[in-house]
Amino acid sequence: NSRQNNRSSYQNKKLPNELANLLNKFNDQQTKVFLAGDDLLKKDLSQVTLKAIKFAFQDKSFTRELSLWLKPSLKKHKEGLIGENLGMPFLVSLIMPRLINKINTSSVQVKMHEEMLANSPIIGVIATENDDESSWLRVGEIYEEMAVMSEKEGIATAVLAAPIEIDNYYQELQKILRTNWR
């Protein structure tokens, strides 16, 4: 089984109850999966996410590293972020690595992600009691399994780690979700 990190615009369809129930199986004493389907909660989570994305794309060291991972939509890459999966037209995928490295694209990134988040039926957050390497690995494993399960149901997913990893935006997420878990 495989999964893609899809940054194209989503269809705002309700998540099947069976899948939501399956995703809740990941809740345990060390991990909590928050599935936000309520419009107000999604809006609050989206605003934090967009602020973090803007912050990241204004950081030259971040965009320099990201440009190394962006790949054209040629399907010949064993690793990296393929333009097609990021919602880029083919020709744009050819020049995007250079653009992201040379030009401040933060406003464009925010607009692109804003549309994606607005059309997402659910925004999920995986939180852990601890903020350490084993917890980070656990989150990755959970996301991978959730993404594969979703892909089997024809549902696209994307990782948007900016509000968790960048600056102190995670504290805003904690406040919104009413948790002290990271």
C-alpha positions as CSV (number, residue, x, y, z in Angstrom):
1,N,0.0,0.0,0.0
2,S,1.1,3.5,-0.7
3,R,0.1,7.1,0.1
4,Q,0.7,10.5,-1.4
5,N,1.1,13.8,0.3
6,N,-1.5,15.7,-1.7
7,R,-1.6,19.5,-1.7
8,S,-4.2,19.9,-4.4
9,S,-7.5,21.4,-3.6
10,Y,-9.8,19.0,-1.8
11,Q,-13.5,18.2,-2.2
12,N,-15.4,19.2,0.9
13,K,-17.1,15.9,1.3
14,K,-17.9,14.4,4.7
15,L,-15.5,11.8,6.0
16,P,-17.2,8.4,6.1
17,N,-18.1,7.5,9.7
18,E,-16.4,4.1,9.4
19,L,-13.1,5.8,8.6
20,A,-13.5,8.4,11.4
21,N,-14.1,5.5,13.8
22,L,-11.0,3.6,12.5
23,L,-8.8,6.8,12.9
24,N,-9.9,7.1,16.5
25,K,-8.3,3.8,17.2
26,F,-4.9,5.6,17.5
27,N,-6.0,7.3,20.7
28,D,-4.1,5.9,23.7
29,Q,-2.3,7.0,26.8
30,Q,0.5,8.6,24.9
31,T,-1.2,9.8,21.7
32,K,-4.4,11.7,20.9
33,V,-5.8,12.2,17.4
34,F,-8.0,15.3,17.1
35,L,-10.3,15.3,14.1
36,A,-11.8,18.7,13.6
37,G,-14.9,18.8,11.4
38,D,-16.6,21.7,13.0
39,D,-16.3,24.8,10.7
40,L,-15.3,27.2,13.6
41,L,-12.6,24.8,14.9
42,K,-11.3,24.2,11.4
43,K,-11.1,27.9,10.8
44,D,-9.1,28.5,14.0
45,L,-6.7,25.6,13.2
46,S,-6.4,26.9,9.6
47,Q,-5.5,30.4,10.8
48,V,-2.7,29.1,13.0
49,T,-1.5,26.8,10.2
50,L,-1.5,29.7,7.6
51,K,0.5,32.0,10.0
52,A,3.1,29.3,10.5
53,I,3.3,28.6,6.7
54,K,3.8,32.3,6.1
55,F,6.5,32.5,8.8
56,A,8.3,29.4,7.3
57,F,8.3,30.7,3.7
58,Q,9.7,34.0,4.8
59,D,12.7,32.1,6.3
60,K,15.5,32.0,3.7
61,S,17.2,28.9,5.2
62,F,13.8,27.0,5.1
63,T,13.1,27.9,1.5
64,R,16.7,27.0,0.5
65,E,16.4,23.6,2.0
66,L,12.9,23.1,0.6
67,S,14.1,24.0,-2.9
68,L,16.4,21.0,-2.8
69,W,13.5,18.6,-2.2
70,L,11.1,20.0,-4.8
71,K,11.0,17.8,-7.9
72,P,9.4,18.3,-11.4
73,S,6.4,16.2,-12.2
74,L,8.4,13.7,-14.2
75,K,7.7,10.6,-12.0
76,K,11.4,9.7,-12.1
77,H,12.2,10.6,-8.5
78,K,12.7,8.1,-5.6
79,E,12.5,10.9,-3.1
80,G,11.4,14.5,-2.8
81,L,8.2,16.5,-3.2
82,I,6.9,16.0,-6.7
83,G,5.2,19.1,-8.2
84,E,2.1,17.2,-9.3
85,N,1.4,16.1,-5.7
86,L,1.7,19.7,-4.6
87,G,-0.9,20.8,-7.1
88,M,1.6,22.4,-9.5
89,P,1.1,22.4,-13.3
90,F,3.9,20.6,-15.1
91,L,5.7,23.7,-16.4
92,V,5.5,25.4,-13.0
93,S,7.0,22.2,-11.4
94,L,10.1,22.7,-13.6
95,I,10.9,26.2,-12.3
96,M,9.5,26.1,-8.7
97,P,12.7,24.9,-7.0
98,R,14.5,28.0,-8.3
99,L,11.6,30.3,-7.6
100,I,11.2,29.2,-4.0
101,N,14.9,29.6,-3.4
102,K,15.1,33.1,-4.9
103,I,11.7,34.8,-4.4
104,N,9.6,35.3,-1.3
105,T,6.6,33.1,-2.1
106,S,5.0,33.3,1.4
107,S,1.8,35.1,0.2
108,V,1.3,32.6,-2.6
109,Q,1.9,29.7,-0.3
110,V,-0.7,31.1,2.2
111,K,-3.3,31.6,-0.5
112,M,-2.7,28.1,-1.9
113,H,-2.9,26.4,1.5
114,E,-5.9,28.6,2.5
115,E,-8.0,27.1,-0.4
116,M,-6.9,23.6,0.5
117,L,-7.7,24.0,4.2
118,A,-11.1,25.7,3.4
119,N,-12.1,22.7,1.3
120,S,-10.9,20.0,3.7
121,P,-13.7,18.2,5.4
122,I,-11.5,17.5,8.4
123,I,-8.3,18.8,9.8
124,G,-6.5,16.3,12.0
125,V,-3.9,16.9,14.6
126,I,-1.8,14.1,16.1
127,A,-0.6,15.1,19.6
128,T,1.6,13.3,22.0
129,E,2.1,13.5,25.8
130,N,5.8,13.9,25.3
131,D,7.9,15.9,22.9
132,D,10.8,13.5,22.2
133,E,12.2,11.4,19.4
134,S,10.2,8.3,20.2
135,S,7.0,10.4,20.3
136,W,7.9,12.0,16.9
137,L,8.4,8.5,15.4
138,R,5.1,7.4,16.8
139,V,3.3,10.3,15.2
140,G,5.0,9.5,11.9
141,E,3.9,5.9,12.1
142,I,0.3,6.9,13.0
143,Y,0.1,9.4,10.2
144,E,1.5,6.8,7.7
145,E,-1.1,4.3,8.7
146,M,-3.9,6.9,8.7
147,A,-2.8,8.1,5.3
148,V,-2.8,4.5,3.8
149,M,-6.2,3.8,5.3
150,S,-7.6,7.1,3.8
151,E,-6.0,6.4,0.4
152,K,-7.8,3.0,0.4
153,E,-11.0,4.9,0.8
154,G,-10.1,7.4,-2.0
155,I,-9.4,10.2,0.4
156,A,-6.4,12.4,-0.1
157,T,-4.3,13.6,2.8
158,A,-1.5,16.0,3.4
159,V,1.0,16.7,6.2
160,L,1.1,20.3,7.3
161,A,3.7,20.3,10.0
162,A,4.4,24.0,10.2
163,P,2.2,24.8,13.2
164,I,3.8,22.0,15.1
165,E,7.4,22.5,14.2
166,I,7.9,26.2,13.6
167,D,8.4,28.8,16.3
168,N,5.8,28.7,19.1
169,Y,2.7,28.1,16.9
170,Y,2.2,24.7,18.6
171,Q,1.1,26.7,21.7
172,E,-1.8,28.2,19.7
173,L,-2.8,24.8,18.6
174,Q,-2.7,23.6,22.2
175,K,-5.0,26.5,23.3
176,I,-7.5,25.8,20.4
177,L,-7.5,22.1,21.1
178,R,-7.5,22.6,24.9
179,T,-4.6,20.3,25.5
180,N,-1.1,20.6,26.8
181,W,0.1,17.8,24.6
182,R,2.4,18.6,21.7
